Amino acid sequence: MMGDNCVPVKVALELMDTSSLGRAHMYESFKYTHKELQQALQSIVNDYHQGFNSSIGTYHSIMRSITASQEKVRGLREQLLQAKSDLSANKPEVKNLVLSSQRYDDMLRALTAMEQLQLVPEKLEARISEKRFLTAVQLLSDSLKTIKQPEMMEIGALGDLRVYLSNQEVSLSDILIEELHNHLYLKSLYCVDRWKPYNPNDNVTVPAQRPLHKFLASVDLLRPMAEDGGNKNPEADSLSYIRLLLESLNNLGYLSNAISTINQRLPVELFKLVDKTNQEVDQRHPSSLLGFSRKRKMGKTLDLGLGENDVRVTVLYDLLWTLYSKFEAVMEGHRIVYDVVKGISKRENWTDTTLTNGFVEVWQLLQSEMRSLLHDYLTANDNGGASHAPKNTQNINNIVAGKAARDKKKSVFKLNSADYNSPKMKKDQDDLEAILKASVPGLVSESLRPAATSSEAQSSADGAATGHKLLIEPSVFNMGLLLPPSLAFLQRIKEIVPAGSGIALSTLTSFLDDFSVNVFLPSLDDTMHDLFSQVAGDIDAFQQDANWMAIANKPIMKGTASFFNLITAFCKMLETIPPDQAFGELIIDLLTSYYGKCCDWYKELVSRNRASSADEALGEMKVSARWAHNKEIKEVMGAIWTADDIGSGELLERENALELKTQGDTPIPSADLVKDCKTISALCILYTSLKWLASKTTQLRQVEDSDAFARETTNSSSGRGSSGPGSGRRRRRWTLGKQPKQPLAEETPPMLPMSKDTVVLFDGVVNSYQELASTVLFTLRAETRCRVIHHLHLCLSSNSFNVPSISPNANTSTDNPNAAATTPLPHHDPDPNLLNLNADLVAFDEDISGLLREREKEYISRGLGSFMDHILVSQAGKIKILSKGGCEKMRLNILVLQQNLKNIEKGVRLERARRYYGLFLAGAKVSNSYYDILDKARSGTSGFSYDELKTIISLYYSEPLTGRKESVMQTRKSMNDMLLALSEIMIVKEG
């Protein structure tokens, strides 16, 4: 029954049908449902009958309103049809009114625009003077757009204003570009907080976050910049001001021209920045520093770098740290330009990427400035006669006298001492700026900025590659001062270089490799060789240094001290330079050259004919030098040097035999002796100098691992150092080592880093110095022995031993070893040659006493007594005639020699010589015979060889053999019998 297709009659018939097909059984249920529905309907009517009644009235009011609305619509339709018919009729007076109304409206809009345009110049100048360039550009752009409309172009009264606005567009772009350069290159007073001046007491600290990074993190460069409407000076924040200028240029349409202008003016602006910094540093320090080193050079004083208390160090540090701080600020400014332009390009979908390529050029020009700066303070100018006055400077006296006309393009004077950063100067500048703002709005900052005079733009005549005045004298040793600030700067700008600029951070120091190969190393090589030539070629280079006590225990040569100072200055410079084998090879080359100089000096000292110059032949060396170069003698002398007193007896005997064998029977002439005491002193000083230099250079020895030296590159550079072992150019590791902003006290001694291969060559050169020093010492030792041979030969070969005896009892105590000191001796005078020998030995000892150590002195005199003892016995055959009185004189000579040697050699006793000539006197106990000698020879207690005994027997008979012929024959027969008996005894003893 609930369906739409229900038929009530059909349902009623089915309810009344009692058959099986009918629904009579549901009739009761239908009745119950009908009852319930009736009750529900009755409840609803009882509850809502009032609402039903009110709705009936509302329905009638709605119907009336609809009817009224229909009537109004029909009336409006009739009125619209009437209006249409009225408007369709042709009425010319109405059309004219419409046209006039439109024309008047256009005239009113034009007048309003003209009134607004008349206010534009004042508003524009106010915006420019307040540095509100974004609103100024917007105002100018809107005004130009308005004044260039077709209807405004027909107004002739706007012609001047149109020209003014067009000119202001160009002027504003110039102002924006100039302001941009003022902040990029730190010309504005508001940029002083972007760079840090040099402070000797300030440590180098890197802030946790750069102001640049803070700025870039705080702005969204993809959104257009909105100008702050407050009273804050936009120029106070320099980095934000740079962005404002770039956004203004972009809104004005001159951004590409501005970037092009920046790239064109970049070299000039950097030059001006360096020149201005150079002048500021020059004004803070005395201007006579450049001539200080020249005066030293004129006085032949080596300038081997700058000491820690040298004022020139402060000057150089002031220049470098200040300039690099400004370079860093310039890089930060160009980083802002790069990021802002890149953001504008992305924002406006530019396809041209050339506007963002300027950062690479900035870095290349900074590299060029750094390279030129390093070059200027490392290498001296070629002209040598540098002057502090600028080129083409006119004489003021000639100008005043009217002899010459003044160049009106040049300023007469400039205020070099003016401090533009002082509070008083800033106050006056602010007052002047306020006056100019009220009278001439616009380029206020430019009018306040002092113009650069032509004299400032001129390069100095100091021969600098950059054209800037040199504040201190160039020196290759300045590299140790130049490199730490440079490396610190390169380390800091790694945080400034943008990621997509085309600059690899790993290649920031690559230009230093090229600079080192092409400039530094050749200059270092030339300078070191020039200084070495000055040190070694000085007229007093081999003379005693007056200040030797301050550096050595014994006197050394002046040239040696200066040469080691040169090496020390070189090693100090290497503390801040990456290690390179070329440095060690250069020192080895210099050490080898100085070794050659010392060898030449030694040869000149020991030559028989002293050459007047080093170019002439030195001639044959003297005997002592030849002995020192004899392989066998040199070997024995070296063994004696290392042996102690106890174990040197056999070595001394071997040395005596070798020296006498080498000399043979040839006497040593006086010309083969080093008689000049100055020559002896020079040899001693040469020895101590060589030992001192070898010791000091050994202390510089430092072996570095192979990792400290980079691998050789395949393309080796040619040059002075491009040949020889390990000479290939290497890629250096430019790392930050010691980089104090001020010189610090020396805590560690300077070292010379070398590779293992280079150390082998270095040790070989040092050993050469040791060997030459040993040769000099051996020469001094041999010289004393040559003097002994020379004087004893003169003594023995003279005819002074055929004298009568004065005291017949002179030999009564010959068996007593101490008889020579207690028994009265004959009143013979000692031989003059022996006295000369004693005088020479004493003078020699005095010459070396203050120049050599005790060990060297003891070594030179060690074995001198045994050598004399050996000569007096072995060369007794040189005596022609020996009488008893002559033997007494010989014993006196031996006593004199012994007493003199006790002052030179400790514990010396010429006992063997005394006993040997005592045999001559002992023969007098047996009448005209020498049976005592035969008895001692037979018993083996004589202590002398056959030849020595044969010689003393021959001397015993030497005086009788000069008598009459009758006695000579008998004497010769007796001597032959004695010699025959001696030979039989020696044969039996040996058999």
Beta strands, then each sheet from edge to edge (+ up, - down):
strand 1: 701-703
strand 2: 752-754
sheet 1: 1+ 2+
end
